Amino acid sequence: MDWYCENIIQGNLDVNKVYESDTVVAFWHTKPFWECHIVAVPRKHIISMASLELDDVDVITEIMVLMSKLAKEFENKYVGCHIGTNVGSHQSTKYLHWYIYAGERIREG
């Protein structure tokens, strides 16, 4: 079992959630690299953008609408932000997760 399934989806780690629905959870990064660093994950286990299927369209739409809302908030506070996801060898865990971050870098990876 991967980190997101075990800790976030199953609720074994207490995180500061910014959004929660039946299909998506977004929370402040537990070990942020940036001053403002939020992660959004689907509750359904999806490995990455490269493994999306047609029946994933609703959850991806929900995540993109959430990212748009957060981007507006980040832009107002920080003048801009970064939004992304990683695929394959660039993933720290094989679970689709989107991140949005802004502000000063607070630690190195």
C-alpha positions, -999 to 999 in steps of 0.1 A, spaced: 0 0 0 13 35 -8 17 65 14 -15 83 2 -37 53 5 -24 44 39 -22 78 55 -46 102 37 -73 81 22 -77 58 52 -73 87 76 -44 73 96 -26 107 95 -42 138 108 -37 165 81 -50 200 78 -76 196 50 -86 225 28 -111 205 8 -128 171 11 -155 153 -9 -165 118 -16 -139 117 -44 -111 142 -36 -91 153 -6 -68 184 -5 -46 192 24 -16 213 34 16 194 26 28 175 56 65 183 48 62 214 26 90 226 4 73 260 -1 57 286 22 22 277 8 21 241 -4 -12 221 -9 -16 186 -23 -48 172 -39 -55 135 -44 -84 115 -57 -98 89 -33 -97 64 -61 -62 49 -66 -50 62 -99 -12 57 -105 -6 89 -126 -18 111 -154 -5 84 -178 -29 58 -164 -62 79 -165 -92 62 -180 -124 77 -194 -143 70 -162 -119 92 -143 -131 124 -160 -154 134 -131 -127 132 -104 -101 150 -127 -126 177 -134 -133 181 -97 -95 184 -90 -91 210 -118 -119 231 -105 -104 230 -70 -70 239 -84 -85 269 -102 -101 281 -70 -68 277 -51 -49 293 -79 -70 324 -76 -64 326 -39 -26 320 -43 -24 346 -71 -41 372 -49 -17 365 -21 16 357 -39 10 372 -74 14 337 -89 19 300 -82 30 267 -96 6 238 -102 17 203 -113 18 166 -111 45 141 -117 46 109 -138 68 78 -138 103 81 -123 95 117 -112 68 105 -88 78 101 -51 49 76 -48 29 59 -75 -4 77 -67 -18 106 -88 -14 138 -68 -16 174 -78 3 201 -60 0 238 -59 26 260 -42 38 296 -39 59 318 -16 94 313 -4 111 279 -6 115 267 29 135 234 24 153 215 -3 141 181 -16 
